[in-house]
Amino acid sequence: MTEYTTPEAVLKLGETDPQYAELRKDRPGMELAWEDVHKLREQVGGFTAGLEVPTPASTISIAMRDGCQNEALVYKPSTAPASGSALIVLAFGGGFVGGANAHMAPRANQLSTTFGATVVCITYRVAPEHPFPVAAQDAWDSLSWIAANAASLGADPSAGFIVGGVSAGANLAAVVAQKAVDTVLSPALTGVWLSVPVILDEAIVPVAYKDVYLAREQNRYADILDARGIFHLMKYYNPDVHSPDWSPFNSPNAHKDMPPVYFQVDGQDPLRDDGLIYERVLRSHGVKTKIDVYPGVPHGHSGGFAELKLGQKADEDTIKGVEWLLYGTST
């Protein structure tokens, strides 16, 4: 495993990938409407325009603590494996202000087909109409309901029980994974997948890691997600950055007894060091981790350039990472 423990090693990750630089010459970056949340949602939806959404085995409703019914898409293998169908719960990205569970459907269908797993794409309500901590509470209410009702979904958590997500969804996955440990959720999670997660804020970065918390400044003008975007998304979501509903770092029992965690981190992402630091902290607490880092590409790089080699690698790594969570944590 490559170590990113010095400022020099971390900063080098921000140097633009040559292939990405060439592709960008012919494709100007999109100017995102950070100040207009309604237009921003349209643009976020545009990232997945034309996305073929596989038909789920079922669509269910999960009751939230306030009575709201949130939709979830359930993907199941055509034939349940003899060893039991692992259970995977996925949370979509969208900066806490947009996105939809259907955005995770292609990945869910792929994981279900590849591993014979039951995969559930959850919904959470978004800001500013539903500011913090609604998204975190919805994610927890969904996960705890799914855990309690795994058998009715045709899943066997003893074959594997993973929660994961991308970007804002990865934040929620990290938060509920820590809460699952804190509250001794039964059945227990066996793995966590965090792709380009937001985990930290300058106010809660541990002192020992402040010298490598550099991405917010280095990548403040990055493509896709930049410092201005983070400012507005945080304004809409309005989290209490000292709450365990924002970051697992705020849990009284942070990082203890966590299941194995698989990370994916982009080198030109302002959120890069959230993932790098969290992986190091978990590992220092004896948690099994695996991390794949993609130097010189921006937040969520695999979504916009089909020919980008690092994008193709990220897609392949996701499958390998989930395989590691399910079967390979002893290696």
Secondary structure, DSSP 8 states (H G I E B T S, - for coil): -----SHHHHHHTTS--HHHHHHHHTS------TT-HHHHHHHHHHTTTT------SEEEEEE-TTS-EEEEEEE--SS--TT---EEEEE--STTTS--GGGGHHHHHHHHHHH--EEEE-----TTTS-TTHHHHHHHHHHHHHHHTTGGGT--GGG-EEEEEETHHHHHHHHHHHHHHHTT-SS---EEEEES-----GGGS-GGGGGG--HHHHTTT-SSS-HHHHHHHHHHH---TTSTTT-GGGSTTTTTT---EEEEEETT-TTHHHHHHHHHHHHHTT--EEEEEETT--TTGGGT-TT-HHHHHHHHHHHHHHHHHHH-TT-
